[in-house]
Amino acid sequence: VQLQASGGGLVQAGGSLRLSCAASGRTLRNYAVGWFRQAPGKEREFVSVIRSDGNTYYADSVNGRFTISRDNAKNTGYLQMNSLKPEDTATYYCAADFRGGGTVLASSYDYWGQGTLVTVSS
């Protein structure tokens, strides 16, 4: 599976962005799709995951502001980010777990996209 993350950019605080994670090579239908982010000088952290059964989970820091979804017909996952804050500034990575479970641990994911930069100005 190859993953291509896109949709990042520069936005003012309070604004919105939608990230996409397009997959090729295999269908994402049975995979969990997760989003992680890494700010400069910090460790990569879990943001959200949508499991193969459709259940979703969010980090406390984004819960209520971000929404994860997937379109199996388009083989694409999405992360809608609203009410963005400067502390959301990071490179965002999508990842896929072929077991379908999806966890908060980056090590549980099998495939990773290249990352897309999100910058939120104050």
PALUM-631248 format. One record per atom (N, C-alpha, C): residue number from 1; residue in three letters; x, y, z. Coordinates in steps of 0.2 Angstrom, whole numbers. Layout:
N
@num->NUM | residu->ala | xx->X | yy->Y | zz->Z
...
# end
This chain:
122
@num->1 | residu->val | xx->4 | yy->-6 | zz->0
@num->1 | residu->val | xx->0 | yy->0 | zz->0
@num->1 | residu->val | xx->4 | yy->6 | zz->0
@num->2 | residu->gln | xx->3 | yy->11 | zz->-4
@num->2 | residu->gln | xx->6 | yy->17 | zz->-4
@num->2 | residu->gln | xx->1 | yy->22 | zz->-2
@num->3 | residu->leu | xx->3 | yy->27 | zz->2
@num->3 | residu->leu | xx->-1 | yy->32 | zz->5
@num->3 | residu->leu | xx->1 | yy->39 | zz->3
@num->4 | residu->gln | xx->-3 | yy->43 | zz->1
@num->4 | residu->gln | xx->-1 | yy->50 | zz->-1
@num->4 | residu->gln | xx->-5 | yy->55 | zz->3
@num->5 | residu->ala | xx->-2 | yy->58 | zz->7
@num->5 | residu->ala | xx->-6 | yy->63 | zz->12
@num->5 | residu->ala | xx->-5 | yy->70 | zz->8
@num->6 | residu->ser | xx->-11 | yy->74 | zz->8
@num->6 | residu->ser | xx->-11 | yy->80 | zz->5
@num->6 | residu->ser | xx->-16 | yy->85 | zz->9
@num->7 | residu->gly | xx->-16 | yy->91 | zz->8
@num->7 | residu->gly | xx->-21 | yy->96 | zz->10
@num->7 | residu->gly | xx->-18 | yy->101 | zz->16
@num->8 | residu->gly | xx->-12 | yy->100 | zz->17
@num->8 | residu->gly | xx->-9 | yy->104 | zz->22
@num->8 | residu->gly | xx->-8 | yy->111 | zz->19
@num->9 | residu->gly | xx->-6 | yy->116 | zz->23
@num->9 | residu->gly | xx->-5 | yy->123 | zz->21
@num->9 | residu->gly | xx->-5 | yy->128 | zz->27
@num->10 | residu->leu | xx->-5 | yy->134 | zz->25
@num->10 | residu->leu | xx->-5 | yy->139 | zz->30
@num->10 | residu->leu | xx->-12 | yy->142 | zz->32
@num->11 | residu->val | xx->-14 | yy->142 | zz->38
@num->11 | residu->val | xx->-21 | yy->145 | zz->40
@num->11 | residu->val | xx->-20 | yy->149 | zz->46
@num->12 | residu->gln | xx->-25 | yy->153 | zz->47
@num->12 | residu->gln | xx->-25 | yy->157 | zz->53
@num->12 | residu->gln | xx->-28 | yy->153 | zz->58
@num->13 | residu->ala | xx->-27 | yy->155 | zz->65
@num->13 | residu->ala | xx->-30 | yy->152 | zz->70
@num->13 | residu->ala | xx->-38 | yy->153 | zz->70
@num->14 | residu->gly | xx->-41 | yy->148 | zz->71
@num->14 | residu->gly | xx->-48 | yy->147 | zz->70
@num->14 | residu->gly | xx->-51 | yy->145 | zz->64
@num->15 | residu->gly | xx->-46 | yy->144 | zz->59
@num->15 | residu->gly | xx->-48 | yy->142 | zz->52
@num->15 | residu->gly | xx->-48 | yy->134 | zz->52
@num->16 | residu->ser | xx->-49 | yy->132 | zz->46
@num->16 | residu->ser | xx->-50 | yy->125 | zz->45
@num->16 | residu->ser | xx->-46 | yy->122 | zz->39
@num->17 | residu->leu | xx->-44 | yy->116 | zz->39
@num->17 | residu->leu | xx->-41 | yy->112 | zz->34
@num->17 | residu->leu | xx->-44 | yy->105 | zz->33
@num->18 | residu->arg | xx->-44 | yy->102 | zz->28
@num->18 | residu->arg | xx->-45 | yy->95 | zz->27
@num->18 | residu->arg | xx->-40 | yy->92 | zz->24
@num->19 | residu->leu | xx->-37 | yy->87 | zz->27
@num->19 | residu->leu | xx->-32 | yy->83 | zz->25
@num->19 | residu->leu | xx->-34 | yy->76 | zz->22
@num->20 | residu->ser | xx->-31 | yy->74 | zz->17
@num->20 | residu->ser | xx->-33 | yy->68 | zz->13
@num->20 | residu->ser | xx->-27 | yy->63 | zz->13
@num->21 | residu->cys | xx->-29 | yy->57 | zz->13
@num->21 | residu->cys | xx->-24 | yy->51 | zz->13
@num->21 | residu->cys | xx->-26 | yy->46 | zz->8
@num->22 | residu->ala | xx->-24 | yy->47 | zz->2
@num->22 | residu->ala | xx->-26 | yy->43 | zz->-4
@num->22 | residu->ala | xx->-21 | yy->37 | zz->-4
@num->23 | residu->ala | xx->-24 | yy->31 | zz->-5
@num->23 | residu->ala | xx->-21 | yy->25 | zz->-5
@num->23 | residu->ala | xx->-21 | yy->22 | zz->-12
@num->24 | residu->ser | xx->-15 | yy->18 | zz->-13
@num->24 | residu->ser | xx->-15 | yy->15 | zz->-20
@num->24 | residu->ser | xx->-11 | yy->8 | zz->-18
@num->25 | residu->gly | xx->-13 | yy->3 | zz->-23
@num->25 | residu->gly | xx->-10 | yy->-3 | zz->-22
@num->25 | residu->gly | xx->-14 | yy->-8 | zz->-19
@num->26 | residu->arg | xx->-18 | yy->-6 | zz->-14
@num->26 | residu->arg | xx->-23 | yy->-11 | zz->-11
@num->26 | residu->arg | xx->-28 | yy->-7 | zz->-8
@num->27 | residu->thr | xx->-34 | yy->-10 | zz->-7
@num->27 | residu->thr | xx->-40 | yy->-6 | zz->-4
@num->27 | residu->thr | xx->-39 | yy->-5 | zz->3
@num->28 | residu->leu | xx->-41 | yy->1 | zz->5
@num->28 | residu->leu | xx->-41 | yy->2 | zz->12
@num->28 | residu->leu | xx->-46 | yy->0 | zz->16
@num->29 | residu->arg | xx->-51 | yy->-3 | zz->13
@num->29 | residu->arg | xx->-57 | yy->-5 | zz->16
@num->29 | residu->arg | xx->-56 | yy->-9 | zz->23
@num->30 | residu->asn | xx->-52 | yy->-13 | zz->23
@num->30 | residu->asn | xx->-51 | yy->-18 | zz->29
@num->30 | residu->asn | xx->-45 | yy->-15 | zz->34
@num->31 | residu->tyr | xx->-43 | yy->-9 | zz->32
@num->31 | residu->tyr | xx->-37 | yy->-6 | zz->36
@num->31 | residu->tyr | xx->-40 | yy->-1 | zz->41
@num->32 | residu->ala | xx->-36 | yy->0 | zz->47
@num->32 | residu->ala | xx->-37 | yy->6 | zz->51
@num->32 | residu->ala | xx->-33 | yy->11 | zz->48
@num->33 | residu->val | xx->-36 | yy->17 | zz->47
@num->33 | residu->val | xx->-32 | yy->23 | zz->45
@num->33 | residu->val | xx->-31 | yy->28 | zz->51
@num->34 | residu->gly | xx->-25 | yy->29 | zz->52
@num->34 | residu->gly | xx->-23 | yy->34 | zz->58
@num->34 | residu->gly | xx->-20 | yy->40 | zz->55
@num->35 | residu->trp | xx->-20 | yy->45 | zz->59
@num->35 | residu->trp | xx->-16 | yy->52 | zz->58
@num->35 | residu->trp | xx->-12 | yy->53 | zz->64
@num->36 | residu->phe | xx->-6 | yy->55 | zz->63
@num->36 | residu->phe | xx->-1 | yy->57 | zz->68
@num->36 | residu->phe | xx->2 | yy->63 | zz->66
@num->37 | residu->arg | xx->5 | yy->67 | zz->71
@num->37 | residu->arg | xx->8 | yy->73 | zz->69
@num->37 | residu->arg | xx->15 | yy->74 | zz->73
@num->38 | residu->gln | xx->19 | yy->78 | zz->70
@num->38 | residu->gln | xx->25 | yy->79 | zz->73
@num->38 | residu->gln | xx->27 | yy->86 | zz->72
@num->39 | residu->ala | xx->28 | yy->90 | zz->78
@num->39 | residu->ala | xx->30 | yy->97 | zz->78
@num->39 | residu->ala | xx->38 | yy->97 | zz->78
@num->40 | residu->pro | xx->41 | yy->102 | zz->76
@num->40 | residu->pro | xx->48 | yy->103 | zz->76
@num->40 | residu->pro | xx->51 | yy->102 | zz->83
@num->41 | residu->gly | xx->55 | yy->97 | zz->84
@num->41 | residu->gly | xx->58 | yy->96 | zz->91
@num->41 | residu->gly | xx->54 | yy->92 | zz->95
@num->42 | residu->lys | xx->49 | yy->89 | zz->93
@num->42 | residu->lys | xx->44 | yy->85 | zz->97
@num->42 | residu->lys | xx->44 | yy->78 | zz->94
@num->43 | residu->glu | xx->41 | yy->74 | zz->98
@num->43 | residu->glu | xx->40 | yy->67 | zz->96
@num->43 | residu->glu | xx->34 | yy->66 | zz->92
@num->44 | residu->arg | xx->33 | yy->61 | zz->88
@num->44 | residu->arg | xx->27 | yy->60 | zz->84
@num->44 | residu->arg | xx->22 | yy->58 | zz->89
@num->45 | residu->glu | xx->16 | yy->61 | zz->88
@num->45 | residu->glu | xx->10 | yy->60 | zz->92
@num->45 | residu->glu | xx->4 | yy->58 | zz->89
@num->46 | residu->phe | xx->0 | yy->54 | zz->92
@num->46 | residu->phe | xx->-6 | yy->51 | zz->89
@num->46 | residu->phe | xx->-11 | yy->57 | zz->89
@num->47 | residu->val | xx->-15 | yy->57 | zz->83
@num->47 | residu->val | xx->-20 | yy->62 | zz->83
@num->47 | residu->val | xx->-27 | yy->59 | zz->83
@num->48 | residu->ser | xx->-28 | yy->54 | zz->78
@num->48 | residu->ser | xx->-35 | yy->51 | zz->77
@num->48 | residu->ser | xx->-34 | yy->44 | zz->73
@num->49 | residu->val | xx->-39 | yy->40 | zz->74
@num->49 | residu->val | xx->-39 | yy->34 | zz->70
@num->49 | residu->val | xx->-46 | yy->32 | zz->69
@num->50 | residu->ile | xx->-47 | yy->29 | zz->63
@num->50 | residu->ile | xx->-54 | yy->26 | zz->61
@num->50 | residu->ile | xx->-52 | yy->19 | zz->59
@num->51 | residu->arg | xx->-56 | yy->15 | zz->63
@num->51 | residu->arg | xx->-54 | yy->8 | zz->62
@num->51 | residu->arg | xx->-58 | yy->5 | zz->56
@num->52 | residu->ser | xx->-57 | yy->-1 | zz->55
@num->52 | residu->ser | xx->-60 | yy->-4 | zz->49
@num->52 | residu->ser | xx->-68 | yy->-5 | zz->50
@num->53 | residu->asp | xx->-70 | yy->-5 | zz->57
@num->53 | residu->asp | xx->-77 | yy->-6 | zz->58
@num->53 | residu->asp | xx->-80 | yy->1 | zz->59
@num->54 | residu->gly | xx->-76 | yy->6 | zz->58
@num->54 | residu->gly | xx->-79 | yy->13 | zz->58
@num->54 | residu->gly | xx->-79 | yy->17 | zz->64
@num->55 | residu->asn | xx->-77 | yy->13 | zz->69
@num->55 | residu->asn | xx->-76 | yy->17 | zz->76
@num->55 | residu->asn | xx->-70 | yy->22 | zz->75
@num->56 | residu->thr | xx->-71 | yy->27 | zz->79
@num->56 | residu->thr | xx->-66 | yy->33 | zz->78
@num->56 | residu->thr | xx->-63 | yy->34 | zz->85
@num->57 | residu->tyr | xx->-57 | yy->37 | zz->86
@num->57 | residu->tyr | xx->-54 | yy->39 | zz->92
@num->57 | residu->tyr | xx->-50 | yy->45 | zz->91
@num->58 | residu->tyr | xx->-50 | yy->49 | zz->96
@num->58 | residu->tyr | xx->-46 | yy->55 | zz->95
@num->58 | residu->tyr | xx->-42 | yy->57 | zz->101
@num->59 | residu->ala | xx->-36 | yy->60 | zz->100
@num->59 | residu->ala | xx->-32 | yy->63 | zz->105
@num->59 | residu->ala | xx->-36 | yy->68 | zz->109
@num->60 | residu->asp | xx->-35 | yy->69 | zz->116
@num->60 | residu->asp | xx->-39 | yy->74 | zz->119
@num->60 | residu->asp | xx->-38 | yy->81 | zz->117
@num->61 | residu->ser | xx->-32 | yy->82 | zz->114
@num->61 | residu->ser | xx->-30 | yy->89 | zz->112
@num->61 | residu->ser | xx->-34 | yy->91 | zz->105
@num->62 | residu->val | xx->-37 | yy->86 | zz->102
@num->62 | residu->val | xx->-41 | yy->88 | zz->96
@num->62 | residu->val | xx->-48 | yy->86 | zz->96
@num->63 | residu->asn | xx->-50 | yy->82 | zz->101
@num->63 | residu->asn | xx->-57 | yy->80 | zz->102
@num->63 | residu->asn | xx->-62 | yy->86 | zz->102
@num->64 | residu->gly | xx->-67 | yy->85 | zz->97
@num->64 | residu->gly | xx->-72 | yy->90 | zz->97
@num->64 | residu->gly | xx->-70 | yy->95 | zz->91
@num->65 | residu->arg | xx->-64 | yy->95 | zz->89
@num->65 | residu->arg | xx->-62 | yy->100 | zz->84
@num->65 | residu->arg | xx->-60 | yy->96 | zz->77
@num->66 | residu->phe | xx->-58 | yy->90 | zz->78
@num->66 | residu->phe | xx->-56 | yy->87 | zz->72
@num->66 | residu->phe | xx->-61 | yy->81 | zz->71
@num->67 | residu->thr | xx->-62 | yy->79 | zz->64
@num->67 | residu->thr | xx->-66 | yy->74 | zz->63
@num->67 | residu->thr | xx->-63 | yy->69 | zz->57
@num->68 | residu->ile | xx->-62 | yy->63 | zz->59
@num->68 | residu->ile | xx->-59 | yy->58 | zz->54
@num->68 | residu->ile | xx->-64 | yy->54 | zz->51
@num->69 | residu->ser | xx->-63 | yy->53 | zz->44
@num->69 | residu->ser | xx->-68 | yy->49 | zz->40
@num->69 | residu->ser | xx->-64 | yy->45 | zz->35
@num->70 | residu->arg | xx->-68 | yy->41 | zz->31
@num->70 | residu->arg | xx->-65 | yy->37 | zz->26
@num->70 | residu->arg | xx->-70 | yy->37 | zz->21
@num->71 | residu->asp | xx->-68 | yy->36 | zz->14
@num->71 | residu->asp | xx->-72 | yy->35 | zz->9
@num->71 | residu->asp | xx->-69 | yy->28 | zz->5
@num->72 | residu->asn | xx->-72 | yy->23 | zz->7
@num->72 | residu->asn | xx->-69 | yy->17 | zz->4
@num->72 | residu->asn | xx->-70 | yy->16 | zz->-3
@num->73 | residu->ala | xx->-75 | yy->19 | zz->-6
@num->73 | residu->ala | xx->-75 | yy->19 | zz->-13
@num->73 | residu->ala | xx->-70 | yy->23 | zz->-17
@num->74 | residu->lys | xx->-67 | yy->28 | zz->-13
@num->74 | residu->lys | xx->-62 | yy->32 | zz->-16
@num->74 | residu->lys | xx->-55 | yy->30 | zz->-13
@num->75 | residu->asn | xx->-55 | yy->25 | zz->-9
@num->75 | residu->asn | xx->-49 | yy->23 | zz->-6
@num->75 | residu->asn | xx->-45 | yy->28 | zz->-2
@num->76 | residu->thr | xx->-49 | yy->32 | zz->1
@num->76 | residu->thr | xx->-46 | yy->38 | zz->4
@num->76 | residu->thr | xx->-48 | yy->40 | zz->11
@num->77 | residu->gly | xx->-44 | yy->42 | zz->15
@num->77 | residu->gly | xx->-46 | yy->44 | zz->22
@num->77 | residu->gly | xx->-45 | yy->51 | zz->23
@num->78 | residu->tyr | xx->-49 | yy->54 | zz->27
@num->78 | residu->tyr | xx->-49 | yy->62 | zz->28
@num->78 | residu->tyr | xx->-48 | yy->63 | zz->35
@num->79 | residu->leu | xx->-45 | yy->69 | zz->36
@num->79 | residu->leu | xx->-45 | yy->72 | zz->43
@num->79 | residu->leu | xx->-48 | yy->80 | zz->42
@num->80 | residu->gln | xx->-54 | yy->81 | zz->44
@num->80 | residu->gln | xx->-56 | yy->88 | zz->44
@num->80 | residu->gln | xx->-54 | yy->91 | zz->51
@num->81 | residu->met | xx->-51 | yy->97 | zz->50
@num->81 | residu->met | xx->-48 | yy->100 | zz->56
@num->81 | residu->met | xx->-51 | yy->107 | zz->56
@num->82 | residu->asn | xx->-55 | yy->108 | zz->62
@num->82 | residu->asn | xx->-58 | yy->115 | zz->63
@num->82 | residu->asn | xx->-55 | yy->118 | zz->69
@num->83 | residu->ser | xx->-57 | yy->125 | zz->70
@num->83 | residu->ser | xx->-55 | yy->128 | zz->75
@num->83 | residu->ser | xx->-47 | yy->127 | zz->77
@num->84 | residu->leu | xx->-43 | yy->128 | zz->72
@num->84 | residu->leu | xx->-36 | yy->126 | zz->72
@num->84 | residu->leu | xx->-33 | yy->131 | zz->77
@num->85 | residu->lys | xx->-28 | yy->129 | zz->80
@num->85 | residu->lys | xx->-24 | yy->133 | zz->85
@num->85 | residu->lys | xx->-17 | yy->133 | zz->83
@num->86 | residu->pro | xx->-13 | yy->138 | zz->85
@num->86 | residu->pro | xx->-6 | yy->138 | zz->83
@num->86 | residu->pro | xx->-2 | yy->131 | zz->86
@num->87 | residu->glu | xx->-4 | yy->128 | zz->91
@num->87 | residu->glu | xx->-1 | yy->122 | zz->94
@num->87 | residu->glu | xx->-3 | yy->116 | zz->89
@num->88 | residu->asp | xx->-7 | yy->117 | zz->84
@num->88 | residu->asp | xx->-8 | yy->111 | zz->80
@num->88 | residu->asp | xx->-3 | yy->111 | zz->74
@num->89 | residu->thr | xx->1 | yy->116 | zz->74
@num->89 | residu->thr | xx->6 | yy->117 | zz->69
@num->89 | residu->thr | xx->11 | yy->111 | zz->69
@num->90 | residu->ala | xx->11 | yy->107 | zz->64
@num->90 | residu->ala | xx->15 | yy->101 | zz->64
@num->90 | residu->ala | xx->15 | yy->98 | zz->56
@num->91 | residu->thr | xx->19 | yy->93 | zz->55
@num->91 | residu->thr | xx->19 | yy->89 | zz->49
@num->91 | residu->thr | xx->14 | yy->83 | zz->51
@num->92 | residu->tyr | xx->9 | yy->82 | zz->47
@num->92 | residu->tyr | xx->4 | yy->77 | zz->48
@num->92 | residu->tyr | xx->5 | yy->71 | zz->44
@num->93 | residu->tyr | xx->5 | yy->65 | zz->47
@num->93 | residu->tyr | xx->6 | yy->59 | zz->43
@num->93 | residu->tyr | xx->0 | yy->55 | zz->44
@num->94 | residu->cys | xx->-2 | yy->51 | zz->38
@num->94 | residu->cys | xx->-7 | yy->46 | zz->39
@num->94 | residu->cys | xx->-4 | yy->40 | zz->38
@num->95 | residu->ala | xx->-7 | yy->35 | zz->41
@num->95 | residu->ala | xx->-4 | yy->28 | zz->42
@num->95 | residu->ala | xx->-10 | yy->23 | zz->41
@num->96 | residu->ala | xx->-8 | yy->17 | zz->39
@num->96 | residu->ala | xx->-13 | yy->11 | zz->39
@num->96 | residu->ala | xx->-11 | yy->5 | zz->42
@num->97 | residu->asp | xx->-15 | yy->2 | zz->46
@num->97 | residu->asp | xx->-14 | yy->-4 | zz->50
@num->97 | residu->asp | xx->-18 | yy->-9 | zz->46
@num->98 | residu->phe | xx->-15 | yy->-14 | zz->43
@num->98 | residu->phe | xx->-19 | yy->-19 | zz->39
@num->98 | residu->phe | xx->-23 | yy->-24 | zz->44
@num->99 | residu->arg | xx->-21 | yy->-24 | zz->50
@num->99 | residu->arg | xx->-25 | yy->-28 | zz->55
@num->99 | residu->arg | xx->-32 | yy->-25 | zz->56
@num->100 | residu->gly | xx->-33 | yy->-19 | zz->55
@num->100 | residu->gly | xx->-39 | yy->-15 | zz->55
@num->100 | residu->gly | xx->-41 | yy->-12 | zz->62
@num->101 | residu->gly | xx->-37 | yy->-14 | zz->67
@num->101 | residu->gly | xx->-38 | yy->-12 | zz->74
@num->101 | residu->gly | xx->-37 | yy->-5 | zz->75
@num->102 | residu->gly | xx->-30 | yy->-3 | zz->73
@num->102 | residu->gly | xx->-28 | yy->4 | zz->74
@num->102 | residu->gly | xx->-28 | yy->6 | zz->82
@num->103 | residu->thr | xx->-22 | yy->8 | zz->83
@num->103 | residu->thr | xx->-21 | yy->10 | zz->90
@num->103 | residu->thr | xx->-17 | yy->17 | zz->91
@num->104 | residu->val | xx->-16 | yy->19 | zz->97
@num->104 | residu->val | xx->-12 | yy->26 | zz->97
@num->104 | residu->val | xx->-5 | yy->25 | zz->96
@num->105 | residu->leu | xx->-2 | yy->19 | zz->95
@num->105 | residu->leu | xx->5 | yy->18 | zz->95
@num->105 | residu->leu | xx->7 | yy->18 | zz->87
@num->106 | residu->ala | xx->12 | yy->22 | zz->86
@num->106 | residu->ala | xx->14 | yy->23 | zz->79
@num->106 | residu->ala | xx->17 | yy->16 | zz->77
@num->107 | residu->ser | xx->20 | yy->12 | zz->81
@num->107 | residu->ser | xx->23 | yy->6 | zz->79
@num->107 | residu->ser | xx->18 | yy->0 | zz->77
@num->108 | residu->ser | xx->11 | yy->2 | zz->78
@num->108 | residu->ser | xx->6 | yy->-3 | zz->76
@num->108 | residu->ser | xx->4 | yy->-2 | zz->69
@num->109 | residu->tyr | xx->7 | yy->3 | zz->66
@num->109 | residu->tyr | xx->5 | yy->4 | zz->59
@num->109 | residu->tyr | xx->10 | yy->1 | zz->54
@num->110 | residu->asp | xx->7 | yy->-1 | zz->48
@num->110 | residu->asp | xx->12 | yy->-4 | zz->43
@num->110 | residu->asp | xx->14 | yy->0 | zz->38
@num->111 | residu->tyr | xx->10 | yy->5 | zz->36
@num->111 | residu->tyr | xx->11 | yy->9 | zz->30
@num->111 | residu->tyr | xx->11 | yy->16 | zz->32
@num->112 | residu->trp | xx->15 | yy->21 | zz->29
@num->112 | residu->trp | xx->15 | yy->28 | zz->31
@num->112 | residu->trp | xx->15 | yy->32 | zz->25
@num->113 | residu->gly | xx->11 | yy->38 | zz->25
@num->113 | residu->gly | xx->12 | yy->43 | zz->20
@num->113 | residu->gly | xx->18 | yy->47 | zz->21
@num->114 | residu->gln | xx->19 | yy->52 | zz->17
@num->114 | residu->gln | xx->25 | yy->56 | zz->17
@num->114 | residu->gln | xx->25 | yy->62 | zz->22
@num->115 | residu->gly | xx->19 | yy->63 | zz->24
@num->115 | residu->gly | xx->18 | yy->69 | zz->28
@num->115 | residu->gly | xx->16 | yy->75 | zz->24
@num->116 | residu->thr | xx->11 | yy->79 | zz->27
@num->116 | residu->thr | xx->9 | yy->86 | zz->24
@num->116 | residu->thr | xx->10 | yy->91 | zz->30
@num->117 | residu->leu | xx->12 | yy->97 | zz->28
@num->117 | residu->leu | xx->14 | yy->102 | zz->34
@num->117 | residu->leu | xx->8 | yy->106 | zz->35
@num->118 | residu->val | xx->6 | yy->107 | zz->41
@num->118 | residu->val | xx->0 | yy->112 | zz->43
@num->118 | residu->val | xx->4 | yy->117 | zz->47
@num->119 | residu->thr | xx->3 | yy->123 | zz->45
@num->119 | residu->thr | xx->5 | yy->129 | zz->49
@num->119 | residu->thr | xx->-1 | yy->133 | zz->51
@num->120 | residu->val | xx->-2 | yy->134 | zz->58
@num->120 | residu->val | xx->-7 | yy->139 | zz->60
@num->120 | residu->val | xx->-4 | yy->145 | zz->63
@num->121 | residu->ser | xx->-6 | yy->151 | zz->60
@num->121 | residu->ser | xx->-3 | yy->157 | zz->63
@num->121 | residu->ser | xx->-8 | yy->160 | zz->68
@num->122 | residu->ser | xx->-5 | yy->164 | zz->72
@num->122 | residu->ser | xx->-9 | yy->167 | zz->78
@num->122 | residu->ser | xx->-11 | yy->174 | zz->76
# end
